[in-house]
Amino acid sequence: MKETFVLRFDEKDIEVVETLRSLGVPRKVSNMIAYLAGGVEASSREIERGSDLRQPEVSIALRTLRQHDWIEEKICRSDGTGRPMKVYRLKAPIEEILRYYEEEKMSEANRAMQSIQRLKTLLSEAGSA
């Protein structure tokens, strides 16, 4: 039987996942980004094994990454008579992905500040009435 090497999360990867999660990034997507952030190419099975995701979770994360146009997939011939296999890698630089989440959080913060300002206005008008 052929032996294959699968990358596994180390402590830094786990911290990346936890930090992405603290920003509201779903666990599946956080794990996928952390796994592929190093520029590796991997099959869905390798991603599954290395990132502690189940196959349906890998599919969901891939769908999200495709929607943002952050993932590239290519078909590789398997060693033998099996079906060709898809291999994935991040197409977008990690800086672009982080910029997306940074802008999303800034937008949320701006909306929250507008709501606070609106409440201040409403409450100060109610107090003077």
GIMO-V995076 format. One line per field, one symbol per residue. phi: phi as a letter, one per 20 degrees, with the letter a starting at -180 (. if undefined). burial: # if it has 9 or more other C-alpha atoms within 8 Angstrom, else .. Layout:
# GIMO-V995076
phi = ???
burial = ???
This chain:
# GIMO-V995076
phi = .fecddfcfdffffffgfffffenfgggfgfffffeffnfdbfffffgfedmdegfffffffffffgemdccccedfefpdfffdecdbfeefgfffffgfffffffffffffffffffgfgfffffee
burial = ........#...##.###.##...#..##########....###.######.#.#.##.###.###..####.....#......######.#....#...#...#........................
